[in-house]
Amino acid sequence: STHPDSGVYLVRLGRQRWAIEGFFKTIKHRFGLDCFGQKTRLGIYRWLMLSLIADLLAHWVSQTFPTWVRLDWGEVCVKAVATLLPHVAWVKLLRQIHKHRDLINEQGFEISIKPLSSAY
């Protein structure tokens, strides 16, 4: 470096840089930057936002495991999908039923949802 900064400062700066480099390497290879969204500024922005959301969700799911369990990004992503996808599908189903409630009633149907007694 040609800057007149101290060695401690340069080491700290290098550590920050490698943390960011590790993040970008992970999202590039795990979340597909090398395949998607590289043509336009909007495409890169969308890919970056989706990658950050995926990274946040994967990190959130990884926090549910004990600290001694070491998972790689692939395993965490699989666990995140298995954990979060059923909830997302359930919420979407409930919203569709609520949205089309009048149409369902016009067709002579009534949909009621209640928990199974064995579920609790």
C-alpha positions in Angstrom: 0.0 0.0 0.0 1.2 3.5 -0.8 -0.9 5.1 2.0 0.9 6.2 5.1 -1.3 4.2 7.4 -0.3 2.0 10.3 0.1 -1.7 10.0 -2.7 -2.4 12.5 -5.1 -0.3 10.4 -4.1 -2.1 7.2 -4.6 -5.5 8.8 -8.0 -4.5 10.0 -8.9 -3.2 6.6 -7.7 -6.5 5.0 -9.8 -8.6 7.4 -12.9 -6.5 6.5 -12.1 -6.9 2.8 -11.8 -10.7 3.0 -15.1 -11.0 5.0 -16.8 -9.1 2.1 -14.9 -11.2 -0.5 -16.1 -14.4 1.2 -19.7 -13.2 1.1 -19.5 -12.4 -2.6 -17.8 -15.7 -3.3 -20.6 -17.5 -1.5 -23.4 -15.7 -3.2 -21.7 -15.9 -6.6 -21.3 -19.7 -6.5 -24.3 -20.7 -4.3 -26.9 -18.2 -5.6 -25.8 -18.1 -9.2 -24.4 -14.7 -10.1 -22.3 -16.3 -12.7 -25.5 -17.5 -14.5 -28.1 -14.8 -13.8 -28.5 -11.1 -13.7 -25.3 -9.8 -15.2 -26.6 -8.0 -18.2 -28.2 -4.8 -16.8 -28.0 -2.7 -13.7 -31.6 -3.7 -12.8 -30.7 -7.4 -13.3 -27.7 -7.1 -10.9 -29.8 -5.2 -8.4 -32.6 -7.8 -8.4 -30.1 -10.6 -8.1 -28.3 -8.9 -5.3 -31.5 -8.3 -3.4 -32.6 -11.9 -3.8 -29.2 -13.1 -2.8 -29.2 -11.0 0.3 -32.7 -12.2 1.3 -31.6 -15.8 0.7 -28.5 -15.3 2.7 -30.5 -13.8 5.5 -33.0 -16.6 5.6 -30.2 -19.2 5.4 -28.4 -17.5 8.3 -31.6 -17.3 10.3 -32.2 -21.0 9.8 -28.6 -21.9 10.7 -29.1 -20.1 14.0 -31.7 -22.7 15.0 -29.0 -25.4 15.2 -26.7 -25.9 18.1 -23.4 -24.0 17.9 -21.4 -27.3 17.6 -23.2 -28.3 14.4 -21.3 -27.0 11.4 -23.3 -26.9 8.2 -22.2 -25.7 4.8 -24.2 -23.3 2.8 -25.8 -26.1 0.7 -27.1 -27.9 3.7 -28.4 -24.7 5.3 -30.2 -23.8 2.1 -31.9 -27.2 1.9 -32.9 -26.9 5.6 -34.2 -23.3 5.0 -36.4 -24.5 2.1 -37.7 -27.5 4.1 -38.4 -25.2 7.1 -39.9 -22.2 5.4 -41.6 -23.5 2.2 -44.5 -25.2 4.0 -45.3 -22.1 5.9 -45.2 -19.9 2.7 -47.4 -22.4 0.9 -49.9 -22.5 3.8 -50.1 -18.7 4.0 -50.6 -18.5 0.2 -53.4 -21.1 0.4 -55.2 -19.3 3.2 -55.0 -16.0 1.3 -56.4 -17.6 -1.8 -59.3 -19.1 0.1 -60.0 -15.8 1.8 -59.8 -13.9 -1.5 -62.2 -16.2 -3.3 -64.5 -16.8 -0.4 -67.5 -15.3 -2.3 -66.9 -17.4 -5.4 -66.6 -20.6 -3.3 -69.9 -19.8 -1.5 -71.6 -19.1 -4.9 -70.6 -22.5 -6.1 -72.3 -24.1 -3.0 -69.2 -24.9 -1.0 -68.0 -23.9 2.4 -64.4 -24.3 3.4 -63.7 -24.6 7.1 -60.2 -25.1 8.5 -59.6 -26.4 12.0 -56.6 -28.1 13.6 -56.6 -31.8 14.0 -57.0 -33.0 17.5 -54.0 -35.2 17.2 -51.8 -32.3 16.1 -51.7 -30.9 19.6 
